[in-house]
Amino acid sequence: MSTDAVTLNVDKRGIATVALNRPGLHNALDDETISLLAATLETLAEDSTVRMVVLTGSGISFSAGHDPEWLRRLSQFSANELNRYAQQIARLLHTLDTLPQPTLAKVQGSAFGLGVAMVACCDIAISVSEALYSLADVKFGQIPALTAPYLIRAIGERATRRYSITAERFNAGKAKRLGLVHQVVENDELDAAVEHMASQVLLNSPAAMRATKHLIGEIGKQEITPQVMQRCIEHSLTVRMSDEGREGIRALIEMRKPGWMD
């Protein structure tokens, strides 16, 4: 699938690559792009043949955040229109964050604002060393209201405070130390690094990975109480008794590859 603003390619292994496709604008996001991206991700979420989703950008930038021309038009909007736009952003980030398949941000260039939040929403993030990052809302008299929950979870409250208040740029090495990205590579190593990570994901039970994501999302911020542990036990039993759970144990005992690796 291809549109002017978003492209989608799904290979024979079930790896879907979604690319922002506005390279001339550094993949800046307007209302159309945000809506298309959210709709694409929602479609993938319902596709059981998709094993993994890679999010990237076309050209030299991952995403410059909001499109300046769109922001200019946005300044003329009514409160109701602004609310609808905010709902679009919330929909996009929530969809990306809760996508059932494993997600990987392939950060081939700099990411600013909303682009940083999308990286934070992905399960795995690999960045080129040349990429720069910035949370620059305050430079334009705005606040990171819709992105802050994802940023705080990814890099912590203190780091989110600093970089949201100063709007300073930081490099990929700092992004890795903060926990925003997991791996930093040179430009010519990015494709191989993503392929290696994908090959690791494809070894695993699709159903178990989906259940793992759901479990972590449910209990990640909760205090460890007997009630939380009981829910963990229930999740464990559900997966263990599933078809893939039984197949995984049989394959281990029989010293063979499980069926999902065929």
N, C-alpha and C positions, 0 to 999 in steps of 0.2 A: 504494500500500500504506500502511496505517496501523495502528499498535498504540497502546496506551496511552502508551508511552514513546518511541517513534521513529516518525517519519513519513517517507514517501518519495514524491516526485513526479518523474516523468520527462517532460519536455516533448517536443514533436514533433521537436525538433532533436537529441535525445539527451542533454540536460543533466539529470542526476539531482540533485535537491536532497534531502539527508538532513537532517532536523531532530530534535534532541533535544526531546522534547515533555513536559517536566515543569516548566512555567513557575512553578507554585506553589512549587516547591522549587529554583528557579533552575537547573533542569536538572542537579541533582545526580545522580550516578551510583551505582546499586546493582548487584548482580549481574545482575538481570534486564535492566536497561538496557544494561549492558556486553555481555551475550550477544546481545541483539537487535541492537545496533549492529554488532557484529562480523559477525553472520550476514547483515545487510543489505549490508554492504560486500563480503562474500565473494560474495554473489549478483551484485552489480553487476560485480565483477571478471571474472565469467564471461560477461557480456553484451556481445557485440561491438557492439550498437547504441548503447550508452552511450558518449558522446564525452567527457564531463567529469562530475566529481562535486563538488558544492558541499556543504560541511558547515556547518551553522549551528545556532542554537537558537531555541526559541520564547520569547516574552516579552522581559524586559529584560536577561537574562543569557545569555551563551554557555554556560558551565557552571561551577558552583561546585565542581567536583571531586567528591570522594566524598560520598555521602549520609550525614549524621551518624547517622541512625537505623541505617543499614546498618553503619556503623563500630561502633556500640554492640553490635550482634548479632555482628559479626565478632570482637569481643574475647572472645567465649565459644567460639570455634572451636578445634578441635584443630589440630595441626601439619599433618596431611594435608588438612584442610578449607581451611586458610590457603594451602597450596600450590596447591590447585585454583583458588582465587580469584586468586592471583597469575598462574597460567597463563592465566586469562581475560583479565586486563589485558594480559599480554604478547601474547596472540593479537590483541586489538583494535588495539594500537599497531602491531604488525608488519603486520597486514592493511592498515591505513590508510596506513602508510609505503610499502608495496610495491604498492599498488593500481596496476594497469597504466595506467589512465586518469589524465589530469591531475586534480589535486585542488586545491580552493580553499576555504580557511577564511573564511567570511563571519562575522566576529566582530562581532555586533550588540550585544554587552554584555560585561560583565566575565568573565574566565576565571581560574580558580584551580586549582592542583594539576594533576590529570589533564587538566583542560580546557586548560591551557597546553601540555601535552605533545601533545595532539591538534592544536593549532594548529601546533606545531613539526613534526609529521609531514606536514603538507600542503605541496604544491609551491608554492602561492601563498597569501598571507594578506592580507586587507584588513580593517582594524579601524575602528570608529567612534572618534572622538576621546575620548569619555567613558569608554571601557572601561578598566578597571584589571586588572592582572595580579599574581599572587602565587604563589610556590612555598613553601607553608606547612607542609610535612611536619614539620619540626623543632619547630614549635609544639605538635605532638601526640605528640612523642617518636618520630617515624618518620623514615625517610630516603627520598629519591627514587630508590630502587634501580631500579625498572622504567622510570622516565621519564628518568633521567639521560642515557642514550646519545643520545636524541633531542634533549634540551635542549642538551647539549654540542655536538652537530653544528650546531644552529641558532644558538646565541648564543655559543659558545666556552666553554672551560673556566673562564677567569677570571670571566666574568659568571655562569656557572652556580654557581660556588663562592659568589660574593657573595650572590646572591638565594636560593640554597638554604640558606645559613647564617643570613642575617639574617631571612628570610621577609618582608621588607618588600614593600610594594606599589609597583608602578611603573605609570606611565601609558602610553597608547598611543604618545605621542611617544618615550618611552624605549624601548618595545618595537620601534619602527621603527629607532631608532639601533642597537639591539642586533642587529637582523636577524631578530627573531622574526616581525615582520609587514613587509610590503613597502610598504603604502600606508595612510595614515590619512585618513579623510574624516569629514565631519559626518553626523549621523544621516540627514538627508534626501537625502544624496548616495550612500548605501551601495548601494542597488539599482542605480543607474545605473553605479557603479564596477564592480560585479560583472558587470553585463551587458556593459560595455565589454570587460572581461577575457575573458569568455566568447566574445564575438564575435571576439577575436583568436585564441583557441584553435581555434575552428571553421574558421578559414582554413587550418589546417595538416593535414598527412597524419596520420590516426589511427595508422597503423602506425609511422610515423617517430617520433611522440611517445612511443609505448609503448617503442620500441627505445631512444630517447634516455634515458628514465627508467631503463630496465634498465642501460644502459651507465654512466650517472652513478652509479647505486647500486653497480655492480660495482667501478668504479675510483676512486671519489671519495676514498677514504682511502689509496690505494696509492701507493707511490713510483713515479715514472715510470721504469720499467725497459724494456729492449728487449722483454721478455715482455709487459708491459702494453701497449706500443705495438702489438705484434703482435695482441693481442686486439682493440684498437681498430680496426686495419685489417680484421680479420675481420668485426667488427660492421658497419663501413662498407660492405664489399663485399656482405654479406648484405642490407642495406637497399637499397643501390643497385641490386641485381639483382632486387629484389622487384617485384611488380606496381605498387604505389604509387610505388616509387622510379622505375621506368621511366616511369610516367604523369606524375610531376612534371617530369621532364626534358623529355618530349615537350610538355607544356603550356607550359613556359618557352620552348622553341624556337618553338612555334607561336603564342606570345603569346595564350594563352587560359587560362581558369580550369581547374584540374585537376578531375578527376571527383568528388573527394570534396567539392567545394564546390557541386555541383549540388543 
